[in-house]
């Protein structure tokens, strides 16, 4: 009986550790991407030039603000869940 109890406790600790690690890593990555977005103005400028568009500062600022508002709306939806 003691052997089964030990196995069950080990499995419960393993499952709890995996779940806790997943949620901690998820929270860390969400905070990291919120503070350090993967696309910055220079990358956006290069992408527009590759698509054949002449990037003006107004267009770049507009696209960056749209991306930020979209990112904030996603993060608020995730927090409500």
Buried (B, 14 or more C-beta within 10 A) or exposed (E): EEEEEEEEEEEEEEEEEEEEEEEEEEEEEBEEEEEEEEEEEEEBBEEBEEEEEEBEEEBBEEBBEEEEEEEEEEBEEEEEE
